[in-house]
Amino acid sequence: MKAYRFDSFDNLDALRQREEADPRPQRGEVLVRVRAVSLNFRDIAMVLGRYPRACRPGLIPASDAAGEVIEVGEGVTAFRPGDRVMGAFHPRWFGGEMPSTILADSYGAENDGWLAQLKAVSQEAIVRLPDGLSYEEGSTLPCAGLTAWNALTGATPIRAGHSVLIQGSGGVSIFALQLARMVGATVIATTSSAGKVERLKALGAAAVVNYADDPEWGKAVRKLAGGRGVDRVVEVGGPGTIGQSLRAVALGGEIVSVGFLSTDNPGIDFFALKASGASIRNVAVGDRAGLIEMTRAIAMTGLKPVIDRVFDFDAAREAFAYLETGAQFGKIVIRV
């Protein structure tokens, strides 16, 4: 089979395609012919030295993929050849409390990921692809889709009449916009691109604030949300945006921390945090049970993931380079 590996994390030139032996499924495993791989910010953050922990070089990158089961190992009963499946972001987090092995199990950082033609994986580490979705669309769900789903659910699920703030137009933010609108919530979006304003509104955003034009965009969001602020902030920026998120959130609302796109770190104003009356919840994507729950909702509603561009397998390096620009609207996918 053909596979990509990062020989080092110095730059994108270290991503090289190579010919490797085909994997074989062991007991309890299935062999998946990978059809599509989607990229996440974490995939380029490792190369840029912005990932929050050390990563092992020499691994196959990418955590998200969809494909077809072509062979099953001894004892496999959940799947059979021909099944359309996608991988779970956390291969051993099935439900309940996060396992202590969560970091050691990480695709692309500690273990081989999915940017290869074939992958042998436990039958417990995949779920069925929703009917009606292509492999390219399905590959976007394990990380970005599930992260957005968990950001909007939790102890207090977002419902009709609630308001949600999304930041930018990356994969998690676009999924959060679609899922929030799916349940009847009002969505306010931010962007730095005037060209993306109408695209965000076309997906259902009630209002869009250009944060490049208004550094105090948190106040603008609060005003747009009736002066009380939004019920939920899907916080993807991290240290550079949390201050404005505190200004945008309603008293008693919730900021869900899911990402770290920004590099600035001015620190958090304790008194702003205290005065907001908001809670902050960290989301580490989610478990297999949540992925199944989300796919059922998607299948029922017919939601279609937004894909910006699809690259051929031989152009994987160009896909990573495009991800590095941050210009995408939705997801970037590599067709295998």
Protein Blocks (a to p, Z undefined) as FASTA:
>chain_A
ZZdddfbfkbmmlpccdddddddddehiacdddfbdcddfklmmmmnopafbdcdehiae
hjbdcdddfbdcehiakbcehiacdddfblmlnghjddfklmmmpghklmccfbdfbdcd
dfklcccddehiafklmmmmmmmmmmmmmmmnmjbdcdehiacddehjbfklmmmmmmmm
mnopacddddfbfklmmmmmmnopabdcdfklmmklmmmmmmmnnonopfbdcdfklmml
mmmmmmmpcghiacddfbdfbfbdgbjafklmmmnopacdddehiafklmmmmmmmmmmn
opacddfbdcdfklmmmmmmmmmnopagcjadddZZ
